[in-house]
């Protein structure tokens, strides 16, 4: 169970950092609506939540 939570936490951390760092290119590639700044903010916020979730899972796992 600890290994499973470690893997889930690590994946969550990596995806969170990826969404924060590459939000604008992801939005340009996959979304095509006019308000791109709002979509970038939403993706960065979602990445931040994933980052916090992964950190909490890994912290309480050990």
Order of alpha helices (4+ residues) and beta strands (2+ residues): alpha-alpha-alpha
